[in-house]
Amino acid sequence: MSRITLGVICGLVFGAIDIGIMLPMSFPDKRAAITAAFIARFAIGFVIGAARLPWPGWVVGLFFGMLLSIPDAIITKAYAPIIGMGAVGGTIIGVIIGRFGR
């Protein structure tokens, strides 16, 4: 499967998982929070799939997972859960794309 297609699929799955985690939480504007989180997590998968770096897949995933999570963490001041989830999800996506992407 192409790297970009695999990245889109992984991003959709990662976004859906993040929505599932966020559903029981309360936010002043829950729809906006969930939409923003989904888009951020989808972007992680897409960017990892589109990137062609000379690093191992897990390093690419970790790098982009953390990098794309930092703005949300700064805005919400919830650094550990947001950056941690981005790092773990990005690493997993990086491994998947590194192994199965072409």
JODA-V346340 format. One record per residue. RES is the residue in one small letter. PSI is psi in whole degrees, 0 to 359 (999 if undefined). Layout:
RES;PSI, RES;PSI
//
This chain:
m;145, s;153, r;320, i;316, t;315, l;321, g;319, v;314, i;313, c;321, g;319, l;317, v;315, f;318, g;318, a;320, i;317, d;320, i;316, g;322, i;325, m;339, l;316, p;349, m;160, s;140, f;153, p;320, d;86, k;319, r;316, a;319, a;315, i;320, t;314, a;318, a;318, f;314, i;319, a;317, r;323, f;318, a;323, i;311, g;316, f;314, v;320, i;319, g;326, a;337, a;140, r;85, l;154, p;26, w;162, p;151, g;319, w;328, v;318, v;314, g;315, l;314, f;306, f;327, g;316, m;315, l;315, l;350, s;338, i;316, p;317, d;321, a;320, i;316, i;316, t;344, k;24, a;72, y;305, a;310, p;323, i;312, i;323, g;315, m;319, g;320, a;315, v;311, g;317, g;319, t;315, i;315, i;319, g;319, v;315, i;312, i;322, g;326, r;318, f;349, g;151, r;999
//
